[in-house]
Amino acid sequence: MKKNLLLFLLMVSSVSFVFSQTPCVLDYGINNGGGSCPDLNGTSSTGTITLSFDGPVDPLNVPTIVSVFDITDPLNQFLVTGVSFGAGLLLNNGDAKFCYYVGPANNNNLLGQNSRFRFLISYAGGALCAQQGTLPVTFGAFSAIRTSSVVALKWTTATESNNLGFEIQRLIGGGSWQTISFVATQAANGNSASDLTYTYTDLNQTKGISQYRIKQIDIDKRSKFSEIRAVRGDNQKGKIIVYPNPSSDGKVNIIFDDVAGIRDISLTDINGRVIKQMKGVTNNNILFENLTAGIYTIRIVNNETSEQEVQKFVVNKR
C-alpha cells in the first residue's frame, strides 16, 4: 500500500513538473474565414489563429491572447487595435486555436501574405509571455490551379530557417489527407533570408473537389502547415462550387475559382436573416457548420473587382 501511494505521489509530482512552466509562442497560423466560430457580442468571427508553443501546455491552463503587434517593420512595430479574441481550444497536437474578431469596418483584419505578428499571451494567475521563437519558414503566396487533368501548385517562402523541405498533401472529397510527394528545400543548409519559389504538378483526374496543403518540415522534424487551397474536379464548371447541395449533416463547403481574391461573405436564411458574415476572407475554400434545416443564400463580393456572386443551397433535416 505504501509502495502504491509513493508511486502515485511520484506520478502527480511528475505531471505537475511537466506543466509547471508557462510556454511561450513558437509559431502561429492565421486563417481568415469564420468557420465554426460563434458570434461574439453580435460580431461574426473574422477568422482563426492557431498558436504553437515551445513547451507543453496544461489542458487546465490554456493561455488567452492579450494583444497582437504588427512587427513587419522591425523599426516600426505597433499594437494592432480593434481586435478581440475568443477562448483558446487546445488541439490534439498541443497547439491552441482561437477565434478572432474585428469591428464592422474590418480595418484591422490580420491580412497580408508578408505581414508578421507577435502575440502577447497570458496564463491563469497573471503570467505573461511576449517572447516568440524564430519561425522555421515564413510562407508567402500559395496557389492551386487546375488546367484539365493537371493541378499546378505554387508557393513561396520569404524566409527559411533549419528547413528540410515540404510534404505535398491532398484530400479528395470526404476522404483523409494523403502525402503525395516531397519537395526538398532550395535554401543552402536549410537557411534563407530571400524569397524562394516552389512548384509541383499533380496529375489529378478526380471529378470531385480536391484540397491541397503544404507541410513544412524542419531538419529536427518539427513541422507546420500552410493554408488550404481547393480546386474543382476535372470538367467541373462554375466560379463558385457549393457542396454537398443538399447537405444532410448541416455542413456546407464553398469553393472559389479565384484563388487570390479577398472577399466579403454573407449567409442568410430563407427569411433574409443574416446567419453569418465574414470580411476579408483570403482562403479560396470555407466551411459552414451546424446549420439547421432550411434554404440558404450565400453572397460573395470580391473586394478588388466588386464582382458579386449569389448561390443558394439546401440543408435537409438530420
SULJOFEN-V479308 format. One record per run of one state. SS is the DSSP state (helix for helix, strand for strand, loop for the rest). FROM is the first residue (numbers start at 1). TO is the last residue. If there is no record, write none. Layout:
BEGIN
[[SS:FROM:TO] [SS:FROM:TO]]
END
This chain:
BEGIN
[[loop:1:1] [helix:2:18] [loop:19:24] [strand:25:32] [loop:33:39] [strand:40:40] [loop:41:42] [strand:43:43] [loop:44:46] [strand:47:53] [loop:54:63] [strand:64:70] [loop:71:77] [strand:78:79] [loop:80:82] [strand:83:85] [loop:86:88] [strand:89:90] [loop:91:95] [strand:96:102] [loop:103:116] [strand:117:122] [loop:123:127] [strand:128:129] [loop:130:131] [strand:132:132] [loop:133:136] [strand:137:147] [loop:148:149] [strand:150:160] [loop:161:162] [strand:163:172] [loop:173:177] [strand:178:184] [loop:185:187] [helix:188:190] [loop:191:191] [strand:192:192] [loop:193:195] [strand:196:203] [loop:204:209] [strand:210:218] [loop:219:222] [strand:223:225] [loop:226:228] [strand:229:231] [loop:232:239] [strand:240:243] [loop:244:246] [strand:247:247] [loop:248:251] [strand:252:256] [loop:257:262] [strand:263:269] [loop:270:273] [strand:274:281] [loop:282:284] [strand:285:288] [loop:289:293] [strand:294:302] [loop:303:307] [strand:308:315] [loop:316:318]]
END
